[in-house]
């Protein structure tokens, strides 16, 4: 369900907990209930307030708005295993009681919950948008850039200077460049582990704090290895 709000704000899902039986004649003006806002929030960066803050300003003062679970996908909640996967979320609200109630609900689902007693933190939560396949972005960009450089080199070497017939240029040069990319991908995969081992030997410390760029490189080894395997299957 998607309900249109003011200045391009959208609520993807709103769960209502009622503390008393409400009359059927009232539309949205209830008393003593809590709104749990699960949407990713306002995509318009020109507006100063978040979706949760705007809802809190237009609803009655007795209504407690809680921003929570917007950093978790439905797939992670349905298929995730709390025993093996460490899932966290935040419950933000101006009401400590409402935030704690939502936090207890999250803990019952196996999540690690943290409460923030200020609804202004919802702006921070809504700004944290998940990008598509974030772990694959820079390894794919690196492999594509490497392939492009090697493809241009192969064209210059085998066509301009090697005298390869033009009708064989496409497959011949493509096989060469893709094969070299698979080799360079394996270098990208195994090189950071070797560098970390040398850093441990030089500093004589089995555990050391890695630089940020090295940590990102280490975390991307799986993607680099799989892309190298895919490139090797081409040849």
C-alpha positions in Angstrom: 0.0 0.0 0.0 1.3 3.5 -0.9 -0.3 6.6 0.5 0.6 9.9 -1.1 1.6 12.6 1.4 2.8 16.2 1.1 5.7 17.4 -1.0 6.4 14.1 -2.7 6.6 12.1 0.5 5.3 8.5 0.4 4.6 6.0 3.2 5.2 2.5 2.0 3.7 0.8 5.1 2.2 2.0 8.3 1.4 -0.3 11.2 -1.0 0.8 13.9 -1.1 -0.4 17.4 -4.3 0.7 19.2 -4.5 0.9 23.0 -8.3 1.1 23.0 -11.2 0.2 20.7 -11.7 3.1 18.3 -15.0 4.2 16.7 -15.5 3.2 13.1 -16.6 6.7 12.2 -13.2 8.4 12.7 -10.8 8.4 9.8 -7.3 9.2 11.0 -7.9 11.3 14.1 -7.5 8.6 16.8 -6.3 8.9 20.3 -3.7 6.9 22.2 -2.2 4.9 19.4 1.2 4.6 17.8 2.3 4.7 14.2 5.3 2.6 13.2 6.8 4.1 10.0 8.6 1.6 7.9 9.1 3.6 4.7 12.6 4.5 3.3 11.5 8.1 3.6 11.6 11.4 1.8 13.6 11.4 -1.4 13.3 15.2 -1.8 16.5 16.6 -0.2 15.2 20.1 -0.4 12.7 19.6 2.4 14.2 20.0 5.9 12.0 17.4 7.7 11.7 13.7 7.3 8.6 11.8 6.6 8.3 10.7 10.3 8.7 14.3 11.5 6.0 15.6 9.1 3.6 12.8 10.2 4.3 13.7 13.9 3.5 17.4 13.2 0.1 16.7 11.4 -1.2 14.0 13.7 -2.6 14.6 17.2 -0.2 15.1 20.0 -1.3 11.9 21.7 0.0 9.9 18.7 3.5 8.5 19.0 5.4 8.1 15.7 8.2 5.6 15.6 10.7 5.3 12.8 12.2 1.8 12.6 13.2 -1.2 10.4 13.7 1.0 7.3 17.2 -0.2 6.9 16.1 -3.9 6.6 14.8 -5.4 3.4 11.8 -7.7 3.4 14.0 -10.5 1.9 16.4 -10.2 4.9 13.5 -10.4 7.4 11.8 -13.4 5.7 14.9 -15.4 4.7 17.5 -14.2 7.2 18.6 -16.4 10.1 19.1 -14.4 13.3 21.4 -17.1 14.6 23.9 -16.7 11.7 23.2 -13.2 10.3 23.8 -10.2 12.5 20.9 -7.8 11.7 20.5 -4.4 13.4 18.0 -1.7 13.4 17.1 1.5 15.2 13.8 2.7 16.7 13.6 6.5 16.8 10.8 8.3 18.5 10.1 11.3 20.8 8.4 8.9 23.1 10.8 6.6 25.0 8.0 4.2 25.8 6.9 3.8 22.1 10.5 3.4 21.0 11.2 0.8 23.6 8.0 -1.1 22.6 9.1 -1.2 19.0 12.6 -2.3 20.1 11.1 -5.2 22.1 9.1 -6.2 19.0 12.4 -6.2 17.0 14.2 -8.2 19.6 11.4 -10.8 19.5 12.2 -11.1 15.7 15.9 -11.8 16.5 17.2 -8.3 15.7 19.6 -6.2 17.6 17.8 -3.0 18.4 18.9 0.4 19.6 16.6 3.1 20.7 17.0 6.8 20.0 14.7 9.1 22.0 14.4 11.8 19.3 12.4 11.6 16.1 14.9 14.0 14.4 17.1 11.0 13.9 14.6 9.7 11.3 16.2 12.1 8.8 19.5 10.2 9.2 17.8 6.9 8.8 16.0 8.0 5.7 19.2 9.3 4.2 20.8 5.8 4.4 19.5 4.3 1.1 20.7 0.8 0.0 22.2 0.8 -3.4 21.8 -2.1 -5.8 24.5 -4.7 -5.4 26.8 -2.4 -3.6 29.5 -5.0 -3.0 29.7 -5.7 -6.7 30.0 -2.1 -7.9 33.7 -1.3 -7.6 35.0 -4.8 -8.5 32.9 -4.8 -11.7 34.1 -1.3 -12.5 37.7 -2.3 -11.9 37.4 -5.4 -14.1 35.6 -3.5 -16.9 38.2 -0.8 -16.9 41.0 -3.4 -17.0 39.3 -5.2 -19.9 38.9 -1.9 -21.8 42.6 -1.1 -21.4 43.7 -4.6 -22.4 41.3 -4.6 -25.3 42.8 -1.4 -26.7 46.3 -2.8 -26.1 45.4 -6.1 -27.9 44.0 -4.2 -30.8 47.2 -2.1 -31.2 49.5 -5.1 -30.8 47.7 -7.7 -32.9 46.0 -5.6 -35.5 48.1 -2.5 -36.1 51.5 -4.1 -35.6 50.7 -7.9 -35.7 49.1 -7.9 -39.1 46.1 -10.0 -38.0 43.5 -10.2 -40.8 40.6 -7.9 -40.2 38.0 -10.7 -40.3 39.7 -12.3 -37.3 40.1 -9.1 -35.3 36.8 -9.4 -33.3 37.1 -12.8 -31.9 40.9 -13.0 -31.8 41.4 -9.7 -29.9 38.4 -10.3 -27.7 39.7 -13.7 -26.6 43.1 -12.2 -25.9 41.8 -9.3 -23.8 39.2 -11.4 -21.9 41.9 -14.0 -21.1 44.3 -11.4 -19.8 41.4 -9.9 -17.7 40.9 -13.3 -16.0 44.6 -13.4 -15.1 44.6 -9.9 -13.8 41.5 -10.6 -11.8 43.3 -13.4 -10.0 46.1 -11.0 -9.3 43.6 -8.6 -7.8 42.1 -11.4 -5.8 45.2 -12.9 -4.2 47.4 -9.8 -4.0 45.8 -8.1 -0.9 46.1 -11.3 1.2 49.9 -11.4 0.4 50.3 -7.7 1.2 48.6 -8.2 4.6 50.9 -11.1 5.4 54.0 -9.0 4.6 52.5 -6.1 6.7 52.1 -8.6 9.6 55.7 -9.8 9.3 57.2 -6.3 9.0 55.3 -5.0 12.0 55.5 -8.3 13.9 51.9 -8.1 14.8 49.5 -11.0 14.1 46.5 -8.6 14.4 46.7 -5.1 13.0 44.3 -2.4 11.9 44.2 -2.2 8.1 43.8 1.0 6.2 40.4 1.7 4.9 41.3 1.1 1.2 42.9 -2.2 2.1 39.8 -3.3 4.1 37.6 -2.5 1.1 40.0 -4.4 -1.2 39.9 -7.4 1.2 36.1 -7.4 1.3 35.9 -7.4 -2.5 38.1 -10.4 -3.1 35.1 -12.8 -3.5 33.5 -10.6 -6.2 36.9 -10.2 -8.0 37.4 -13.9 -7.9 34.0 -14.7 -9.3 34.4 -12.2 -12.1 37.8 -13.6 -12.9 36.2 -17.1 -13.1 33.5 -15.8 -15.4 36.1 -14.2 -17.7 38.1 -17.4 -17.8 35.0 -19.4 -19.0 34.8 -17.1 -22.0 38.1 -18.3 -23.3 
